[in-house]
């Protein structure tokens, strides 16, 4: 299922972003890599994942998810 593959990929990217954020303190050259990945990652979430989620989840479910991240 496409949405599951996207979610798995995004979770992996979250892990990479967290590691890069930790490593930036040791190596400033990673800042550009972090910025590029963060930009493409957030675009994918905004343009692909979130619209797909609205097809499968109702308003109450989406609201509960949002509360967990506020």
N, C-alpha and C positions, 0 to 999 in steps of 0.2 A: 504494500500500500504506500503510495507516494508520500502522504502526510507523515506516516511513521518514519520513513527514511529521512525526511526533512528534519523531524524532531531529533532523531538519533544524531544526525549531522550537526545540528545546532548545539546539542548537549556536548558533543566533542569539541566544538568551537569554544563553548563556555570554558571548558577545561583548559584549552590552549590559551585563551585570553587570560585566565587566572594565573597560569604559569608565567606567561609573558609579563604580566603586571608585576609579579614577584621578581623576575629576572631583570627588569628594566633598571632597578637600583644598582645592579652589578654591571650592566652593559647598556649604555644609552643608545647604542646602534639598534637595539630592538624596538625603540620607540616608533620608528616608521612602520615596521612590520606590524606592531600592535595597532597603530592607527588605521592601516589599510584593512586588516582583518576586522576590526571593530566596525568600520564603515560598511563593509560588504555584509557583515553579519547582521547588523541592525536593519539594513535595507531588505535582506531576505526575510527577516522576521516581519517587518512592516508590510512588505508587498506580497509575500507568499503565505507565511504561516498564519498570521492573524486573520486574514480573509478566509482561509480554509477552516480555521477553528470556528468561525461564526456559522459555517454550514453544518457543523456537527454538534455544537453545544448551544444550549438555550441561554437566554439572558441571565437567568439565575446562576447557572454554572460559570459563565464568563465573569460575573460579578464576584463569585467566590474566589476564582483564580486571581482576579485583580486585587482583592483584599489581602491575599497572601503576599503580594509584592509591594503593597503600600507601606 
